[in-house]
Amino acid sequence: MARNNNAFDAISGFFGDIGRARRASNLYSDLSNLSDEALRARGLSRADIARHAFDTAFSSK
């Protein structure tokens, strides 16, 4: 029975990661469309966008 749970956990984790990657991609796109001034107001620079999007999406795992 534990083997079935491991398979289920792996599949569940895989699809969870797909959802998180989609959220990261959407956030990246949204932030990329902001002006440099709007990014600065959020404490970000253009160089920070990818890391921020990834961290935001995957830290709530």
PDBQT receptor file of N, H, CA, C and O in Angstrom, charges set to zero:
ATOM      1  N   MET A   1       0.824  -1.189   0.000  1.00  0.00    +0.000 N 
ATOM      2  CA  MET A   1       0.000   0.000   0.000  1.00  0.00    +0.000 C 
ATOM      3  C   MET A   1       0.873   1.261   0.000  1.00  0.00    +0.000 C 
ATOM      4  O   MET A   1       0.525   2.244  -0.654  1.00  0.00    +0.000 OA
ATOM      5  N   ALA A   2       1.975   1.248   0.705  1.00  0.00    +0.000 N 
ATOM      6  H   ALA A   2       2.258   0.450   1.236  1.00  0.00    +0.000 HD
ATOM      7  CA  ALA A   2       2.852   2.420   0.755  1.00  0.00    +0.000 C 
ATOM      8  C   ALA A   2       3.382   2.753  -0.634  1.00  0.00    +0.000 C 
ATOM      9  O   ALA A   2       3.610   3.920  -0.953  1.00  0.00    +0.000 OA
ATOM     10  N   ARG A   3       3.575   1.734  -1.453  1.00  0.00    +0.000 N 
ATOM     11  H   ARG A   3       3.390   0.786  -1.194  1.00  0.00    +0.000 HD
ATOM     12  CA  ARG A   3       4.070   1.971  -2.807  1.00  0.00    +0.000 C 
ATOM     13  C   ARG A   3       3.066   2.791  -3.618  1.00  0.00    +0.000 C 
ATOM     14  O   ARG A   3       3.453   3.682  -4.373  1.00  0.00    +0.000 OA
ATOM     15  N   ASN A   4       1.782   2.487  -3.459  1.00  0.00    +0.000 N 
ATOM     16  H   ASN A   4       1.467   1.763  -2.845  1.00  0.00    +0.000 HD
ATOM     17  CA  ASN A   4       0.750   3.254  -4.158  1.00  0.00    +0.000 C 
ATOM     18  C   ASN A   4       0.715   4.692  -3.683  1.00  0.00    +0.000 C 
ATOM     19  O   ASN A   4       0.518   5.605  -4.485  1.00  0.00    +0.000 OA
ATOM     20  N   ASN A   5       0.905   4.907  -2.387  1.00  0.00    +0.000 N 
ATOM     21  H   ASN A   5       1.065   4.166  -1.736  1.00  0.00    +0.000 HD
ATOM     22  CA  ASN A   5       0.934   6.276  -1.862  1.00  0.00    +0.000 C 
ATOM     23  C   ASN A   5       2.111   7.045  -2.420  1.00  0.00    +0.000 C 
ATOM     24  O   ASN A   5       1.986   8.232  -2.722  1.00  0.00    +0.000 OA
ATOM     25  N   ASN A   6       3.264   6.382  -2.566  1.00  0.00    +0.000 N 
ATOM     26  H   ASN A   6       3.365   5.418  -2.321  1.00  0.00    +0.000 HD
ATOM     27  CA  ASN A   6       4.441   7.057  -3.125  1.00  0.00    +0.000 C 
ATOM     28  C   ASN A   6       4.190   7.475  -4.563  1.00  0.00    +0.000 C 
ATOM     29  O   ASN A   6       4.571   8.573  -4.970  1.00  0.00    +0.000 OA
ATOM     30  N   ALA A   7       3.549   6.602  -5.335  1.00  0.00    +0.000 N 
ATOM     31  H   ALA A   7       3.240   5.710  -5.005  1.00  0.00    +0.000 HD
ATOM     32  CA  ALA A   7       3.241   6.928  -6.728  1.00  0.00    +0.000 C 
ATOM     33  C   ALA A   7       2.253   8.094  -6.776  1.00  0.00    +0.000 C 
ATOM     34  O   ALA A   7       2.417   9.024  -7.565  1.00  0.00    +0.000 OA
ATOM     35  N   PHE A   8       1.243   8.035  -5.936  1.00  0.00    +0.000 N 
ATOM     36  H   PHE A   8       1.110   7.280  -5.295  1.00  0.00    +0.000 HD
ATOM     37  CA  PHE A   8       0.260   9.118  -5.891  1.00  0.00    +0.000 C 
ATOM     38  C   PHE A   8       0.923  10.432  -5.482  1.00  0.00    +0.000 C 
ATOM     39  O   PHE A   8       0.649  11.477  -6.072  1.00  0.00    +0.000 OA
ATOM     40  N   ASP A   9       1.790  10.382  -4.477  1.00  0.00    +0.000 N 
ATOM     41  H   ASP A   9       2.013   9.533  -3.997  1.00  0.00    +0.000 HD
ATOM     42  CA  ASP A   9       2.490  11.586  -4.025  1.00  0.00    +0.000 C 
ATOM     43  C   ASP A   9       3.358  12.172  -5.135  1.00  0.00    +0.000 C 
ATOM     44  O   ASP A   9       3.429  13.390  -5.299  1.00  0.00    +0.000 OA
ATOM     45  N   ALA A  10       4.017  11.297  -5.896  1.00  0.00    +0.000 N 
ATOM     46  H   ALA A  10       3.958  10.308  -5.763  1.00  0.00    +0.000 HD
ATOM     47  CA  ALA A  10       4.873  11.763  -6.988  1.00  0.00    +0.000 C 
ATOM     48  C   ALA A  10       4.045  12.431  -8.082  1.00  0.00    +0.000 C 
ATOM     49  O   ALA A  10       4.410  13.490  -8.592  1.00  0.00    +0.000 OA
ATOM     50  N   ILE A  11       2.935  11.806  -8.433  1.00  0.00    +0.000 N 
ATOM     51  H   ILE A  11       2.638  10.946  -8.019  1.00  0.00    +0.000 HD
ATOM     52  CA  ILE A  11       2.065  12.372  -9.472  1.00  0.00    +0.000 C 
ATOM     53  C   ILE A  11       1.448  13.680  -8.988  1.00  0.00    +0.000 C 
ATOM     54  O   ILE A  11       1.387  14.661  -9.728  1.00  0.00    +0.000 OA
ATOM     55  N   SER A  12       0.997  13.679  -7.754  1.00  0.00    +0.000 N 
ATOM     56  H   SER A  12       1.047  12.882  -7.153  1.00  0.00    +0.000 HD
ATOM     57  CA  SER A  12       0.410  14.885  -7.175  1.00  0.00    +0.000 C 
ATOM     58  C   SER A  12       1.437  16.018  -7.135  1.00  0.00    +0.000 C 
ATOM     59  O   SER A  12       1.123  17.160  -7.470  1.00  0.00    +0.000 OA
ATOM     60  N   GLY A  13       2.647  15.697  -6.728  1.00  0.00    +0.000 N 
ATOM     61  H   GLY A  13       2.902  14.770  -6.456  1.00  0.00    +0.000 HD
ATOM     62  CA  GLY A  13       3.712  16.699  -6.683  1.00  0.00    +0.000 C 
ATOM     63  C   GLY A  13       4.038  17.257  -8.054  1.00  0.00    +0.000 C 
ATOM     64  O   GLY A  13       4.290  18.452  -8.210  1.00  0.00    +0.000 OA
ATOM     65  N   PHE A  14       4.031  16.371  -9.054  1.00  0.00    +0.000 N 
ATOM     66  H   PHE A  14       3.827  15.400  -8.927  1.00  0.00    +0.000 HD
ATOM     67  CA  PHE A  14       4.306  16.785 -10.426  1.00  0.00    +0.000 C 
ATOM     68  C   PHE A  14       3.277  17.814 -10.898  1.00  0.00    +0.000 C 
ATOM     69  O   PHE A  14       3.638  18.863 -11.430  1.00  0.00    +0.000 OA
ATOM     70  N   PHE A  15       1.999  17.506 -10.702  1.00  0.00    +0.000 N 
ATOM     71  H   PHE A  15       1.705  16.654 -10.270  1.00  0.00    +0.000 HD
ATOM     72  CA  PHE A  15       0.960  18.431 -11.144  1.00  0.00    +0.000 C 
ATOM     73  C   PHE A  15       0.936  19.698 -10.298  1.00  0.00    +0.000 C 
ATOM     74  O   PHE A  15       0.595  20.771 -10.796  1.00  0.00    +0.000 OA
ATOM     75  N   GLY A  16       1.295  19.581  -9.028  1.00  0.00    +0.000 N 
ATOM     76  H   GLY A  16       1.573  18.710  -8.624  1.00  0.00    +0.000 HD
ATOM     77  CA  GLY A  16       1.420  20.774  -8.193  1.00  0.00    +0.000 C 
ATOM     78  C   GLY A  16       2.514  21.690  -8.709  1.00  0.00    +0.000 C 
ATOM     79  O   GLY A  16       2.359  22.911  -8.730  1.00  0.00    +0.000 OA
ATOM     80  N   ASP A  17       3.625  21.089  -9.125  1.00  0.00    +0.000 N 
ATOM     81  H   ASP A  17       3.751  20.097  -9.107  1.00  0.00    +0.000 HD
ATOM     82  CA  ASP A  17       4.727  21.881  -9.677  1.00  0.00    +0.000 C 
ATOM     83  C   ASP A  17       4.337  22.557 -10.985  1.00  0.00    +0.000 C 
ATOM     84  O   ASP A  17       4.771  23.674 -11.268  1.00  0.00    +0.000 OA
ATOM     85  N   ILE A  18       3.522  21.880 -11.776  1.00  0.00    +0.000 N 
ATOM     86  H   ILE A  18       3.169  20.972 -11.547  1.00  0.00    +0.000 HD
ATOM     87  CA  ILE A  18       3.051  22.501 -13.020  1.00  0.00    +0.000 C 
ATOM     88  C   ILE A  18       2.219  23.740 -12.694  1.00  0.00    +0.000 C 
ATOM     89  O   ILE A  18       2.374  24.781 -13.333  1.00  0.00    +0.000 OA
ATOM     90  N   GLY A  19       1.348  23.629 -11.711  1.00  0.00    +0.000 N 
ATOM     91  H   GLY A  19       1.222  22.784 -11.191  1.00  0.00    +0.000 HD
ATOM     92  CA  GLY A  19       0.540  24.785 -11.309  1.00  0.00    +0.000 C 
ATOM     93  C   GLY A  19       1.398  25.918 -10.780  1.00  0.00    +0.000 C 
ATOM     94  O   GLY A  19       1.162  27.083 -11.101  1.00  0.00    +0.000 OA
ATOM     95  N   ARG A  20       2.397  25.584  -9.967  1.00  0.00    +0.000 N 
ATOM     96  H   ARG A  20       2.589  24.638  -9.706  1.00  0.00    +0.000 HD
ATOM     97  CA  ARG A  20       3.288  26.620  -9.434  1.00  0.00    +0.000 C 
ATOM     98  C   ARG A  20       4.097  27.274 -10.560  1.00  0.00    +0.000 C 
ATOM     99  O   ARG A  20       4.315  28.486 -10.552  1.00  0.00    +0.000 OA
ATOM    100  N   ALA A  21       4.540  26.462 -11.529  1.00  0.00    +0.000 N 
ATOM    101  H   ALA A  21       4.363  25.478 -11.536  1.00  0.00    +0.000 HD
ATOM    102  CA  ALA A  21       5.295  27.019 -12.662  1.00  0.00    +0.000 C 
ATOM    103  C   ALA A  21       4.414  27.953 -13.480  1.00  0.00    +0.000 C 
ATOM    104  O   ALA A  21       4.884  28.982 -13.967  1.00  0.00    +0.000 OA
ATOM    105  N   ARG A  22       3.150  27.605 -13.633  1.00  0.00    +0.000 N 
ATOM    106  H   ARG A  22       2.768  26.770 -13.238  1.00  0.00    +0.000 HD
ATOM    107  CA  ARG A  22       2.221  28.475 -14.362  1.00  0.00    +0.000 C 
ATOM    108  C   ARG A  22       2.033  29.792 -13.609  1.00  0.00    +0.000 C 
ATOM    109  O   ARG A  22       1.997  30.861 -14.219  1.00  0.00    +0.000 OA
ATOM    110  N   ARG A  23       1.914  29.712 -12.285  1.00  0.00    +0.000 N 
ATOM    111  H   ARG A  23       1.943  28.844 -11.789  1.00  0.00    +0.000 HD
ATOM    112  CA  ARG A  23       1.783  30.947 -11.488  1.00  0.00    +0.000 C 
ATOM    113  C   ARG A  23       3.040  31.807 -11.616  1.00  0.00    +0.000 C 
ATOM    114  O   ARG A  23       2.949  33.028 -11.741  1.00  0.00    +0.000 OA
ATOM    115  N   ALA A  24       4.210  31.169 -11.584  1.00  0.00    +0.000 N 
ATOM    116  H   ALA A  24       4.283  30.177 -11.482  1.00  0.00    +0.000 HD
ATOM    117  CA  ALA A  24       5.467  31.909 -11.726  1.00  0.00    +0.000 C 
ATOM    118  C   ALA A  24       5.525  32.590 -13.089  1.00  0.00    +0.000 C 
ATOM    119  O   ALA A  24       5.937  33.745 -13.197  1.00  0.00    +0.000 OA
ATOM    120  N   SER A  25       5.115  31.875 -14.121  1.00  0.00    +0.000 N 
ATOM    121  H   SER A  25       4.780  30.936 -14.034  1.00  0.00    +0.000 HD
ATOM    122  CA  SER A  25       5.129  32.433 -15.471  1.00  0.00    +0.000 C 
ATOM    123  C   SER A  25       4.183  33.621 -15.585  1.00  0.00    +0.000 C 
ATOM    124  O   SER A  25       4.534  34.642 -16.177  1.00  0.00    +0.000 OA
ATOM    125  N   ASN A  26       2.991  33.493 -15.024  1.00  0.00    +0.000 N 
ATOM    126  H   ASN A  26       2.706  32.664 -14.544  1.00  0.00    +0.000 HD
ATOM    127  CA  ASN A  26       2.031  34.594 -15.069  1.00  0.00    +0.000 C 
ATOM    128  C   ASN A  26       2.536  35.807 -14.300  1.00  0.00    +0.000 C 
ATOM    129  O   ASN A  26       2.401  36.940 -14.763  1.00  0.00    +0.000 OA
ATOM    130  N   LEU A  27       3.118  35.571 -13.128  1.00  0.00    +0.000 N 
ATOM    131  H   LEU A  27       3.228  34.651 -12.753  1.00  0.00    +0.000 HD
ATOM    132  CA  LEU A  27       3.657  36.676 -12.335  1.00  0.00    +0.000 C 
ATOM    133  C   LEU A  27       4.815  37.339 -13.075  1.00  0.00    +0.000 C 
ATOM    134  O   LEU A  27       4.917  38.565 -13.101  1.00  0.00    +0.000 OA
ATOM    135  N   TYR A  28       5.683  36.533 -13.674  1.00  0.00    +0.000 N 
ATOM    136  H   TYR A  28       5.600  35.536 -13.653  1.00  0.00    +0.000 HD
ATOM    137  CA  TYR A  28       6.799  37.075 -14.449  1.00  0.00    +0.000 C 
ATOM    138  C   TYR A  28       6.273  37.978 -15.566  1.00  0.00    +0.000 C 
ATOM    139  O   TYR A  28       6.774  39.083 -15.773  1.00  0.00    +0.000 OA
ATOM    140  N   SER A  29       5.278  37.502 -16.268  1.00  0.00    +0.000 N 
ATOM    141  H   SER A  29       4.871  36.604 -16.099  1.00  0.00    +0.000 HD
ATOM    142  CA  SER A  29       4.699  38.278 -17.366  1.00  0.00    +0.000 C 
ATOM    143  C   SER A  29       4.100  39.584 -16.858  1.00  0.00    +0.000 C 
ATOM    144  O   SER A  29       4.320  40.645 -17.441  1.00  0.00    +0.000 OA
ATOM    145  N   ASP A  30       3.348  39.500 -15.776  1.00  0.00    +0.000 N 
ATOM    146  H   ASP A  30       3.170  38.637 -15.302  1.00  0.00    +0.000 HD
ATOM    147  CA  ASP A  30       2.738  40.706 -15.205  1.00  0.00    +0.000 C 
ATOM    148  C   ASP A  30       3.796  41.720 -14.779  1.00  0.00    +0.000 C 
ATOM    149  O   ASP A  30       3.684  42.909 -15.078  1.00  0.00    +0.000 OA
ATOM    150  N   LEU A  31       4.820  41.245 -14.082  1.00  0.00    +0.000 N 
ATOM    151  H   LEU A  31       4.911  40.279 -13.838  1.00  0.00    +0.000 HD
ATOM    152  CA  LEU A  31       5.869  42.152 -13.611  1.00  0.00    +0.000 C 
ATOM    153  C   LEU A  31       6.678  42.724 -14.768  1.00  0.00    +0.000 C 
ATOM    154  O   LEU A  31       7.097  43.881 -14.722  1.00  0.00    +0.000 OA
ATOM    155  N   SER A  32       6.898  41.925 -15.799  1.00  0.00    +0.000 N 
ATOM    156  H   SER A  32       6.557  40.985 -15.836  1.00  0.00    +0.000 HD
ATOM    157  CA  SER A  32       7.666  42.392 -16.953  1.00  0.00    +0.000 C 
ATOM    158  C   SER A  32       6.980  43.545 -17.661  1.00  0.00    +0.000 C 
ATOM    159  O   SER A  32       7.633  44.376 -18.291  1.00  0.00    +0.000 OA
ATOM    160  N   ASN A  33       5.660  43.592 -17.555  1.00  0.00    +0.000 N 
ATOM    161  H   ASN A  33       5.129  42.916 -17.043  1.00  0.00    +0.000 HD
ATOM    162  CA  ASN A  33       4.912  44.656 -18.217  1.00  0.00    +0.000 C 
ATOM    163  C   ASN A  33       4.888  45.962 -17.429  1.00  0.00    +0.000 C 
ATOM    164  O   ASN A  33       4.428  46.985 -17.936  1.00  0.00    +0.000 OA
ATOM    165  N   LEU A  34       5.379  45.933 -16.200  1.00  0.00    +0.000 N 
ATOM    166  H   LEU A  34       5.753  45.102 -15.788  1.00  0.00    +0.000 HD
ATOM    167  CA  LEU A  34       5.408  47.151 -15.383  1.00  0.00    +0.000 C 
ATOM    168  C   LEU A  34       6.571  48.049 -15.779  1.00  0.00    +0.000 C 
ATOM    169  O   LEU A  34       7.575  47.585 -16.318  1.00  0.00    +0.000 OA
ATOM    170  N   SER A  35       6.425  49.311 -15.510  1.00  0.00    +0.000 N 
ATOM    171  H   SER A  35       5.609  49.688 -15.071  1.00  0.00    +0.000 HD
ATOM    172  CA  SER A  35       7.518  50.266 -15.749  1.00  0.00    +0.000 C 
ATOM    173  C   SER A  35       8.593  50.054 -14.686  1.00  0.00    +0.000 C 
ATOM    174  O   SER A  35       8.350  49.428 -13.654  1.00  0.00    +0.000 OA
ATOM    175  N   ASP A  36       9.768  50.579 -14.952  1.00  0.00    +0.000 N 
ATOM    176  H   ASP A  36       9.965  51.088 -15.790  1.00  0.00    +0.000 HD
ATOM    177  CA  ASP A  36      10.846  50.493 -13.972  1.00  0.00    +0.000 C 
ATOM    178  C   ASP A  36      10.440  51.188 -12.663  1.00  0.00    +0.000 C 
ATOM    179  O   ASP A  36      10.789  50.734 -11.573  1.00  0.00    +0.000 OA
ATOM    180  N   GLU A  37       9.716  52.270 -12.790  1.00  0.00    +0.000 N 
ATOM    181  H   GLU A  37       9.433  52.639 -13.676  1.00  0.00    +0.000 HD
ATOM    182  CA  GLU A  37       9.258  53.007 -11.605  1.00  0.00    +0.000 C 
ATOM    183  C   GLU A  37       8.284  52.151 -10.778  1.00  0.00    +0.000 C 
ATOM    184  O   GLU A  37       8.380  52.110  -9.552  1.00  0.00    +0.000 OA
ATOM    185  N   ALA A  38       7.364  51.480 -11.442  1.00  0.00    +0.000 N 
ATOM    186  H   ALA A  38       7.286  51.513 -12.438  1.00  0.00    +0.000 HD
ATOM    187  CA  ALA A  38       6.405  50.621 -10.732  1.00  0.00    +0.000 C 
ATOM    188  C   ALA A  38       7.121  49.436 -10.076  1.00  0.00    +0.000 C 
ATOM    189  O   ALA A  38       6.745  49.000  -8.988  1.00  0.00    +0.000 OA
ATOM    190  N   LEU A  39       8.134  48.931 -10.734  1.00  0.00    +0.000 N 
ATOM    191  H   LEU A  39       8.440  49.285 -11.618  1.00  0.00    +0.000 HD
ATOM    192  CA  LEU A  39       8.919  47.844 -10.135  1.00  0.00    +0.000 C 
ATOM    193  C   LEU A  39       9.655  48.343  -8.891  1.00  0.00    +0.000 C 
ATOM    194  O   LEU A  39       9.663  47.678  -7.855  1.00  0.00    +0.000 OA
ATOM    195  N   ARG A  40      10.269  49.514  -9.004  1.00  0.00    +0.000 N 
ATOM    196  H   ARG A  40      10.263  50.054  -9.845  1.00  0.00    +0.000 HD
ATOM    197  CA  ARG A  40      10.982  50.089  -7.854  1.00  0.00    +0.000 C 
ATOM    198  C   ARG A  40      10.044  50.284  -6.675  1.00  0.00    +0.000 C 
ATOM    199  O   ARG A  40      10.436  50.073  -5.527  1.00  0.00    +0.000 OA
ATOM    200  N   ALA A  41       8.802  50.688  -6.951  1.00  0.00    +0.000 N 
ATOM    201  H   ALA A  41       8.485  50.860  -7.884  1.00  0.00    +0.000 HD
ATOM    202  CA  ALA A  41       7.816  50.882  -5.883  1.00  0.00    +0.000 C 
ATOM    203  C   ALA A  41       7.530  49.569  -5.152  1.00  0.00    +0.000 C 
ATOM    204  O   ALA A  41       7.109  49.574  -3.995  1.00  0.00    +0.000 OA
ATOM    205  N   ARG A  42       7.761  48.453  -5.830  1.00  0.00    +0.000 N 
ATOM    206  H   ARG A  42       8.104  48.448  -6.769  1.00  0.00    +0.000 HD
ATOM    207  CA  ARG A  42       7.584  47.124  -5.223  1.00  0.00    +0.000 C 
ATOM    208  C   ARG A  42       8.899  46.570  -4.674  1.00  0.00    +0.000 C 
ATOM    209  O   ARG A  42       8.960  45.437  -4.195  1.00  0.00    +0.000 OA
ATOM    210  N   GLY A  43       9.944  47.385  -4.752  1.00  0.00    +0.000 N 
ATOM    211  H   GLY A  43       9.894  48.305  -5.140  1.00  0.00    +0.000 HD
ATOM    212  CA  GLY A  43      11.246  46.955  -4.257  1.00  0.00    +0.000 C 
ATOM    213  C   GLY A  43      11.967  46.010  -5.192  1.00  0.00    +0.000 C 
ATOM    214  O   GLY A  43      12.816  45.232  -4.759  1.00  0.00    +0.000 OA
ATOM    215  N   LEU A  44      11.636  46.072  -6.472  1.00  0.00    +0.000 N 
ATOM    216  H   LEU A  44      10.946  46.704  -6.824  1.00  0.00    +0.000 HD
ATOM    217  CA  LEU A  44      12.221  45.176  -7.469  1.00  0.00    +0.000 C 
ATOM    218  C   LEU A  44      12.907  45.956  -8.581  1.00  0.00    +0.000 C 
ATOM    219  O   LEU A  44      12.596  47.121  -8.829  1.00  0.00    +0.000 OA
ATOM    220  N   SER A  45      13.832  45.302  -9.235  1.00  0.00    +0.000 N 
ATOM    221  H   SER A  45      14.085  44.355  -9.033  1.00  0.00    +0.000 HD
ATOM    222  CA  SER A  45      14.412  45.813 -10.473  1.00  0.00    +0.000 C 
ATOM    223  C   SER A  45      14.119  44.771 -11.554  1.00  0.00    +0.000 C 
ATOM    224  O   SER A  45      13.665  43.670 -11.244  1.00  0.00    +0.000 OA
ATOM    225  N   ARG A  46      14.371  45.101 -12.789  1.00  0.00    +0.000 N 
ATOM    226  H   ARG A  46      14.740  45.996 -13.042  1.00  0.00    +0.000 HD
ATOM    227  CA  ARG A  46      14.149  44.130 -13.874  1.00  0.00    +0.000 C 
ATOM    228  C   ARG A  46      14.942  42.846 -13.632  1.00  0.00    +0.000 C 
ATOM    229  O   ARG A  46      14.465  41.751 -13.933  1.00  0.00    +0.000 OA
ATOM    230  N   ALA A  47      16.136  42.979 -13.096  1.00  0.00    +0.000 N 
ATOM    231  H   ALA A  47      16.524  43.868 -12.851  1.00  0.00    +0.000 HD
ATOM    232  CA  ALA A  47      16.982  41.807 -12.843  1.00  0.00    +0.000 C 
ATOM    233  C   ALA A  47      16.395  40.893 -11.771  1.00  0.00    +0.000 C 
ATOM    234  O   ALA A  47      16.753  39.718 -11.699  1.00  0.00    +0.000 OA
ATOM    235  N   ASP A  48      15.506  41.414 -10.947  1.00  0.00    +0.000 N 
ATOM    236  H   ASP A  48      15.214  42.369 -11.005  1.00  0.00    +0.000 HD
ATOM    237  CA  ASP A  48      14.911  40.642  -9.853  1.00  0.00    +0.000 C 
ATOM    238  C   ASP A  48      13.654  39.862 -10.257  1.00  0.00    +0.000 C 
ATOM    239  O   ASP A  48      13.204  38.987  -9.517  1.00  0.00    +0.000 OA
ATOM    240  N   ILE A  49      13.096  40.171 -11.411  1.00  0.00    +0.000 N 
ATOM    241  H   ILE A  49      13.462  40.881 -12.012  1.00  0.00    +0.000 HD
ATOM    242  CA  ILE A  49      11.776  39.642 -11.761  1.00  0.00    +0.000 C 
ATOM    243  C   ILE A  49      11.738  38.116 -11.762  1.00  0.00    +0.000 C 
ATOM    244  O   ILE A  49      10.864  37.529 -11.124  1.00  0.00    +0.000 OA
ATOM    245  N   ALA A  50      12.647  37.471 -12.449  1.00  0.00    +0.000 N 
ATOM    246  H   ALA A  50      13.357  37.948 -12.967  1.00  0.00    +0.000 HD
ATOM    247  CA  ALA A  50      12.603  36.001 -12.559  1.00  0.00    +0.000 C 
ATOM    248  C   ALA A  50      12.723  35.345 -11.187  1.00  0.00    +0.000 C 
ATOM    249  O   ALA A  50      11.954  34.441 -10.860  1.00  0.00    +0.000 OA
ATOM    250  N   ARG A  51      13.678  35.793 -10.389  1.00  0.00    +0.000 N 
ATOM    251  H   ARG A  51      14.303  36.527 -10.654  1.00  0.00    +0.000 HD
ATOM    252  CA  ARG A  51      13.878  35.196  -9.059  1.00  0.00    +0.000 C 
ATOM    253  C   ARG A  51      12.657  35.444  -8.176  1.00  0.00    +0.000 C 
ATOM    254  O   ARG A  51      12.222  34.545  -7.457  1.00  0.00    +0.000 OA
ATOM    255  N   HIS A  52      12.113  36.633  -8.224  1.00  0.00    +0.000 N 
ATOM    256  H   HIS A  52      12.467  37.363  -8.809  1.00  0.00    +0.000 HD
ATOM    257  CA  HIS A  52      10.946  36.969  -7.413  1.00  0.00    +0.000 C 
ATOM    258  C   HIS A  52       9.735  36.106  -7.811  1.00  0.00    +0.000 C 
ATOM    259  O   HIS A  52       9.027  35.587  -6.949  1.00  0.00    +0.000 OA
ATOM    260  N   ALA A  53       9.509  35.963  -9.110  1.00  0.00    +0.000 N 
ATOM    261  H   ALA A  53      10.085  36.385  -9.811  1.00  0.00    +0.000 HD
ATOM    262  CA  ALA A  53       8.379  35.152  -9.581  1.00  0.00    +0.000 C 
ATOM    263  C   ALA A  53       8.540  33.701  -9.143  1.00  0.00    +0.000 C 
ATOM    264  O   ALA A  53       7.583  33.089  -8.668  1.00  0.00    +0.000 OA
ATOM    265  N   PHE A  54       9.737  33.148  -9.296  1.00  0.00    +0.000 N 
ATOM    266  H   PHE A  54      10.514  33.645  -9.682  1.00  0.00    +0.000 HD
ATOM    267  CA  PHE A  54       9.989  31.758  -8.891  1.00  0.00    +0.000 C 
ATOM    268  C   PHE A  54       9.812  31.603  -7.382  1.00  0.00    +0.000 C 
ATOM    269  O   PHE A  54       9.109  30.704  -6.921  1.00  0.00    +0.000 OA
ATOM    270  N   ASP A  55      10.448  32.474  -6.630  1.00  0.00    +0.000 N 
ATOM    271  H   ASP A  55      11.019  33.204  -7.004  1.00  0.00    +0.000 HD
ATOM    272  CA  ASP A  55      10.365  32.379  -5.160  1.00  0.00    +0.000 C 
ATOM    273  C   ASP A  55       8.934  32.512  -4.667  1.00  0.00    +0.000 C 
ATOM    274  O   ASP A  55       8.514  31.788  -3.765  1.00  0.00    +0.000 OA
ATOM    275  N   THR A  56       8.191  33.428  -5.254  1.00  0.00    +0.000 N 
ATOM    276  H   THR A  56       8.532  34.016  -5.987  1.00  0.00    +0.000 HD
ATOM    277  CA  THR A  56       6.809  33.640  -4.838  1.00  0.00    +0.000 C 
ATOM    278  C   THR A  56       5.952  32.411  -5.123  1.00  0.00    +0.000 C 
ATOM    279  O   THR A  56       5.163  31.990  -4.277  1.00  0.00    +0.000 OA
ATOM    280  N   ALA A  57       6.104  31.847  -6.299  1.00  0.00    +0.000 N 
ATOM    281  H   ALA A  57       6.744  32.189  -6.986  1.00  0.00    +0.000 HD
ATOM    282  CA  ALA A  57       5.281  30.700  -6.694  1.00  0.00    +0.000 C 
ATOM    283  C   ALA A  57       5.663  29.426  -5.948  1.00  0.00    +0.000 C 
ATOM    284  O   ALA A  57       4.791  28.631  -5.599  1.00  0.00    +0.000 OA
ATOM    285  N   PHE A  58       6.942  29.225  -5.705  1.00  0.00    +0.000 N 
ATOM    286  H   PHE A  58       7.651  29.870  -5.989  1.00  0.00    +0.000 HD
ATOM    287  CA  PHE A  58       7.376  27.957  -5.126  1.00  0.00    +0.000 C 
ATOM    288  C   PHE A  58       7.583  27.988  -3.617  1.00  0.00    +0.000 C 
ATOM    289  O   PHE A  58       7.779  26.941  -2.999  1.00  0.00    +0.000 OA
ATOM    290  N   SER A  59       7.541  29.174  -3.018  1.00  0.00    +0.000 N 
ATOM    291  H   SER A  59       7.381  30.024  -3.520  1.00  0.00    +0.000 HD
ATOM    292  CA  SER A  59       7.720  29.218  -1.554  1.00  0.00    +0.000 C 
ATOM    293  C   SER A  59       6.459  28.801  -0.820  1.00  0.00    +0.000 C 
ATOM    294  O   SER A  59       6.520  28.450   0.359  1.00  0.00    +0.000 OA
ATOM    295  N   SER A  60       5.320  28.831  -1.493  1.00  0.00    +0.000 N 
ATOM    296  H   SER A  60       5.271  29.116  -2.450  1.00  0.00    +0.000 HD
ATOM    297  CA  SER A  60       4.069  28.438  -0.861  1.00  0.00    +0.000 C 
ATOM    298  C   SER A  60       3.745  26.966  -1.104  1.00  0.00    +0.000 C 
ATOM    299  O   SER A  60       2.592  26.545  -1.020  1.00  0.00    +0.000 OA
ATOM    300  N   LYS A  61       4.765  26.212  -1.399  1.00  0.00    +0.000 N 
ATOM    301  H   LYS A  61       5.703  26.554  -1.467  1.00  0.00    +0.000 HD
ATOM    302  CA  LYS A  61       4.638  24.777  -1.694  1.00  0.00    +0.000 C 
ATOM    303  C   LYS A  61       4.134  24.079  -0.509  1.00  0.00    +0.000 C 
ATOM    304  O   LYS A  61       3.953  22.861  -0.540  1.00  0.00    +0.000 OA
TER     305      LYS A  61
